[in-house]
Amino acid sequence: MRARRCLVPLAFFPAALVAGCTVGPDFHRPAAPVAPTYRAADDVAPAAGAAPQASLGEGPQAQWWRAFGSDALDQLVDQALAHNESLAASDATLAAAQAQWRAVLGRRAPQIDANARAEQQQVNLAAFGFGASPALGLDGNPDFHLYSVGGGISYDLDLFGGLKRQAEQSGSLALAQQRQTEAAHLALAGQVVNQVLTIAAIRSQMAAQQALLSDDARNLDLMQKRQQGGEGTAVEVLSAQAQLAADRPALPALQQQLAQARATLATLLGMTPDTLGKTDFTLEQFALPAQVPVSLPSALVHKRPDILAAEAQLHAATAEIGVATARLYPNITLGATLEQAAPGLGDLTANAFRGYDIFAGLTAPIFHGGTLKAQREAAVARARAADHTYRQTVLTAFAQVAELLHALDNDAQGVAMQQDALAVADRARTLSRKSFDVGNSGVLQVIDSQRTWQRASTALVQARAQQFLNVARLYVATAGGWVTE
């Protein structure tokens, strides 16, 4: 970000009037990183199970959520993008920023105005020491009429590029808002996918919990029948009752989580919870993609909306230096006016009543108490801050992608381990039931094995849900926007 100094000695000032120059630094896009990956070579964990594999390249497509293979999910995302109120507000803010940019661009063009005026004036003769004089045709105070039409044009020569830098700054701010709107689109799609997967996970947990409660009820019924037949004891019945009572509260808690997730989803879709249709999703309805396209680091900085927004903010801050610098130099405005003024409407077109004015105005700062210099120093400091913000945004994005790449491997291992744990717990539950049926074990062993199975079942659902969620987050972290420039 090297400044272009525009030194204009007085002897060369006439040449500057013709050619002009643009003060302040020109913006140069930050160089893309050369790293081929996000993780160190010795930091890559081996994938396990049926894990999706990260594929470094161009990255995901715009409608990345279609990779989960659910038409219902696709429809919900489309509905959110069409009806979300926050997104509509972001779109309106973008329209305002673009209109403001066009307004600034208009200042660089000649400014043309027109005017028309009709005036009637009565002269108070007494104020000048005169009275009525019928001989002179002055019977009281006389009335005068004046009609005028005209127009004017003015043009700022923008000798040192202040207006040009203002347009550059405003355009960059509009672009930053566009990138933020793209980020809002991307984040909204991710939030909808997150809520749908959360609902699916909760419903899967509810199904497992309901299966557990059914087992608890069967155990209690069995214990009661054994006691009635003289084979069981009151302790066994109480133990079965206690287990059923302990497992029941989990279901209302899950139902509350489901209600919260549905309410959040309804808000994202731009509707009230009572108008939200069925959301009977389960994790089994979604496909886990075998390959997750991930943008290369060199492509991510030119694709991810939050990075591009920070880049546009840096561009705007750089242009602001030029705006502040131009205020330190003289400026010239050219203009002309033309007016037709006559006492009667019929005389307005006569040449005798025509007047014009052609002018050139020079303004130059002489002394402002150091204000202009301080404003430029402030602009330079803001540009440095924007540069650091951009770099931090890139670092944060890379760290997020690296974290999610680790999650891709760790989630796969976690799901595989939970599947093994559930298989063992299921076998143990079956054996304990058979052992109880032949009288080799008590009811407490059956209840304990059943509780272990329930924990393993819930843990597997949570692990699979986390795997889906992290895949979705990886898509969001490396996807680009799709708002047309």
CORLINWO-V323364 format. One record per residue. PSI is psi in degrees with one decimal (none if undefined). D_FIRST is the distance of its C-alpha to the first C-alpha in Angstrom with 2 decimals. Layout:
<<PSI:D_FIRST> <PSI:D_FIRST>>
This chain:
<<69.3:0.00> <132.0:3.81> <142.8:6.49> <108.9:9.44> <138.4:12.45> <89.1:15.64> <124.1:18.61> <90.5:21.93> <155.8:25.05> <-35.1:28.21> <-27.0:29.77> <10.1:27.15> <-39.4:26.96> <-37.4:29.29> <-35.2:27.05> <-31.4:24.15> <-34.0:26.57> <-49.0:27.02> <-45.2:23.66> <168.6:21.25> <166.5:17.48> <112.6:14.51> <165.9:12.68> <164.7:9.43> <143.3:5.84> <140.9:6.47> <135.2:6.09> <129.0:6.55> <133.3:9.34> <143.5:9.64> <141.9:12.17> <147.6:15.73> <151.0:17.94> <-4.1:20.52> <133.9:23.32> <-12.2:26.35> <177.5:27.80> <-11.9:27.45> <153.1:30.19> <154.9:31.24> <-36.4:34.06> <10.0:36.59> <8.8:35.65> <118.7:36.99> <143.6:40.32> <139.4:42.93> <153.0:43.66> <156.0:47.16> <-159.0:49.40> <56.5:48.51> <145.0:44.85> <143.9:42.22> <136.9:40.02> <134.3:36.24> <104.6:35.20> <132.5:31.59> <-131.6:30.34> <-18.5:29.10> <-179.3:30.19> <159.2:32.63> <168.2:33.59> <-46.9:32.88> <64.2:36.43> <-26.7:36.42> <-17.2:39.26> <-13.7:41.74> <-18.0:41.70> <-3.5:44.11> <34.9:46.77> <114.1:47.92> <-36.4:48.57> <-41.4:49.16> <-43.1:45.73> <-42.3:44.13> <-38.7:45.99> <-41.1:44.92> <-44.3:41.21> <-39.9:41.62> <-41.8:43.51> <-43.2:40.87> <-26.0:38.10> <-25.2:40.39> <-1.5:41.75> <130.8:39.54> <-40.0:39.06> <-38.1:35.74> <-38.8:34.32> <-38.2:35.80> <-40.0:34.13> <-39.9:30.73> <-40.1:31.49> <-38.8:32.45> <-38.0:29.28> <-44.2:27.34> <-38.7:29.59> <-42.2:28.94> <-39.3:25.14> <-37.6:25.56> <-38.9:28.06> <-38.4:25.80> <-44.5:23.13> <-35.0:25.95> <-40.9:27.05> <-39.7:23.74> <-36.4:23.79> <-24.0:27.30> <-18.8:26.30> <-12.6:24.86> <160.0:28.34> <141.0:31.36> <117.7:33.16> <130.9:36.89> <156.3:39.59> <154.0:43.38> <154.2:46.03> <145.7:49.79> <138.7:52.21> <128.3:55.95> <137.7:57.42> <131.8:60.93> <137.1:61.86> <126.8:65.22> <129.7:65.89> <98.3:67.93> <-32.4:70.41> <-30.1:72.01> <-20.8:68.83> <10.7:69.30> <15.7:73.02> <153.7:74.27> <-171.4:76.53> <140.1:77.79> <91.3:79.35> <-30.1:81.13> <-31.6:82.07> <4.8:78.43> <17.5:77.65> <91.1:75.85> <83.1:77.44> <-169.4:75.12> <129.4:71.35> <154.3:69.85> <141.8:67.04> <143.9:64.19> <143.8:61.96> <127.6:58.56> <137.5:56.59> <144.8:53.12> <148.6:50.50> <-173.8:47.22> <168.9:43.56> <156.7:40.35> <138.7:37.02> <150.6:33.84> <126.5:30.48> <118.2:27.28> <-18.0:25.87> <54.8:22.33> <-38.5:21.79> <17.8:18.26> <20.1:17.12> <-44.7:17.67> <-37.2:19.74> <-42.9:17.47> <-34.5:14.59> <-42.3:17.37> <-39.2:18.48> <-42.9:15.09> <-46.6:14.94> <-39.6:18.59> <-37.8:18.39> <-37.7:15.78> <-37.6:18.11> <-39.4:21.00> <-39.3:19.49> <-41.1:18.93> <-36.2:22.58> <-43.5:23.66> <-38.0:22.25> <-34.4:24.01> <-40.0:27.11> <-42.6:26.94> <-36.2:26.72> <-41.0:29.73> <-47.6:31.65> <-44.3:31.00> <-38.9:31.92> <-45.3:35.02> <-42.8:36.26> <-38.6:35.81> <-39.2:37.70> <-46.7:40.54> <-42.4:40.89> <-45.9:40.82> <-39.4:43.56> <-44.0:45.69> <-35.8:45.56> <-43.6:46.32> <-43.0:49.31> <-42.1:50.45> <-42.4:50.27> <-42.2:52.20> <-37.0:54.84> <-40.0:55.22> <-38.2:55.69> <-38.8:58.18> <-42.6:60.10> <-39.5:60.30> <-39.6:61.38> <-36.6:64.02> <-39.8:65.32> <-43.1:65.58> <-34.7:67.47> <-42.0:69.80> <-42.2:70.53> <-42.3:71.10> <-39.6:73.52> <-39.8:75.37> <-43.9:75.63> <-43.1:77.06> <-40.2:79.52> <-43.7:80.59> <-38.8:81.08> <-40.6:83.15> <-38.2:85.33> <-40.9:85.84> <-41.3:86.90> <-30.4:89.28> <-0.1:90.74> <6.4:91.27> <-28.0:88.76> <177.5:85.82> <165.4:85.39> <-30.3:84.07> <-41.5:81.31> <-40.3:80.01> <-44.8:80.06> <-37.5:78.25> <-42.6:75.61> <-39.7:74.98> <-41.1:74.88> <-40.1:72.41> <-43.0:70.09> <-42.6:70.18> <-34.9:69.55> <-31.4:66.60> <-21.1:64.93> <-42.7:65.41> <-20.1:62.73> <-31.9:59.92> <-47.2:60.52> <-35.4:60.03> <-41.1:56.84> <-37.1:55.53> <-36.2:56.73> <-42.0:54.71> <-39.0:51.57> <-41.8:52.31> <-41.0:52.72> <-43.3:49.38> <-39.6:47.63> <-40.5:49.39> <-41.3:48.43> <-43.0:44.76> <-42.1:44.98> <-42.0:46.73> <-41.9:44.01> <-33.0:41.36> <-3.0:43.58> <33.0:43.89> <169.7:47.58> <155.2:49.91> <-32.1:51.40> <-17.5:54.88> <-1.4:53.77> <131.6:52.12> <-163.4:54.24> <142.0:55.30> <52.9:52.80> <57.8:55.17> <149.8:52.54> <157.7:53.16> <-27.3:50.95> <-16.2:53.32> <-7.9:52.24> <144.0:48.72> <134.9:47.76> <114.9:45.46> <140.5:43.28> <-32.9:43.82> <133.9:40.23> <108.1:37.10> <130.2:34.19> <129.7:31.00> <140.1:27.55> <152.1:25.92> <-39.6:22.87> <-27.5:20.75> <-29.9:22.31> <-40.0:22.32> <-18.7:18.58> <12.8:18.88> <-40.4:22.23> <127.6:22.80> <-39.6:22.53> <-33.3:21.36> <-43.3:18.36> <-34.1:17.60> <-42.8:18.16> <-36.5:15.68> <-43.2:13.05> <-36.5:14.14> <-38.4:14.05> <-41.7:10.39> <-44.7:9.94> <-41.4:12.44> <-36.0:11.01> <-43.4:7.75> <-31.1:10.45> <-30.7:12.56> <-43.1:10.66> <-38.6:11.67> <-47.1:15.08> <-35.4:15.62> <-39.4:14.65> <-27.0:17.05> <-16.3:19.79> <-11.4:19.87> <162.3:21.11> <163.3:24.43> <146.8:25.22> <135.8:28.18> <129.7:30.21> <148.1:32.97> <167.3:35.96> <147.7:39.60> <149.5:42.47> <131.5:45.85> <138.1:48.81> <121.5:52.43> <130.6:54.71> <156.8:58.50> <-13.3:61.42> <149.7:62.39> <-33.4:60.64> <-15.1:62.50> <-0.6:61.07> <-26.6:57.37> <-2.0:57.17> <139.5:58.86> <-27.8:56.91> <-20.2:58.54> <20.5:56.62> <140.5:53.14> <152.7:50.41> <165.4:46.78> <129.1:43.91> <130.8:40.92> <160.5:38.30> <128.0:34.91> <136.0:33.31> <128.1:30.80> <136.0:29.13> <133.1:27.20> <130.8:26.23> <-57.2:28.44> <121.8:28.70> <23.5:27.51> <25.8:28.02> <5.0:24.37> <-48.1:23.63> <-41.4:20.94> <-41.1:19.04> <-36.4:19.52> <-38.4:18.28> <-41.5:14.93> <-38.7:14.83> <-39.7:15.84> <-40.2:13.11> <-42.2:10.46> <-39.3:12.73> <-34.9:13.09> <-39.7:9.47> <-41.7:9.88> <-41.7:13.19> <-35.6:12.15> <-44.3:9.98> <-37.7:13.19> <-42.0:15.35> <-47.7:13.95> <-39.7:14.55> <-37.2:17.91> <-41.9:18.84> <-45.7:18.45> <-42.4:20.49> <-41.1:23.07> <-44.7:23.49> <-40.2:24.05> <-38.8:26.47> <-44.8:28.32> <-43.6:28.81> <-42.6:29.97> <-42.8:32.36> <-29.8:33.81> <-39.7:34.29> <-42.5:36.31> <-33.9:38.16> <-43.3:39.08> <-45.4:40.97> <-36.9:42.32> <-38.9:43.58> <-44.0:45.45> <-40.5:47.12> <-42.4:47.93> <-43.4:49.54> <-42.3:51.56> <-40.2:52.78> <-33.6:53.72> <-42.2:55.62> <-42.9:57.57> <-39.6:58.21> <-37.8:59.51> <-42.5:61.75> <-44.3:63.26> <-36.1:63.71> <-41.5:65.37> <-41.6:67.80> <-38.9:68.57> <-41.1:69.25> <-44.8:71.59> <-39.6:73.46> <-35.5:73.86> <-45.0:75.28> <-40.4:77.75> <-37.6:78.67> <-38.9:79.34> <-32.3:81.47> <2.8:83.78> <14.2:83.95> <-9.1:82.04> <163.4:79.32> <178.1:78.98> <-29.4:77.02> <-36.1:74.45> <-39.0:73.36> <-45.9:72.99> <-41.6:70.93> <-42.7:68.71> <-33.7:68.05> <-39.5:67.35> <-39.3:64.85> <-41.4:63.10> <-41.5:62.94> <-43.4:61.50> <-41.2:58.73> <-38.9:57.92> <-45.3:57.95> <-41.3:55.61> <-37.2:53.26> <-42.3:53.12> <-44.5:52.31> <-38.9:49.52> <-42.3:48.13> <-39.8:48.21> <-42.6:46.62> <-36.3:43.80> <-46.1:43.31> <-45.7:43.05> <-40.8:40.67> <-32.9:38.29> <-43.5:38.34> <-41.0:37.42> <-35.0:34.59> <-39.1:33.26> <-48.2:33.37> <-38.8:31.41> <-24.3:28.83> <4.9:28.00> <161.4:28.85> <176.2:26.64> <173.5:27.17> <21.2:29.31> <130.5:28.67> <131.8:28.54> <none:25.41>>
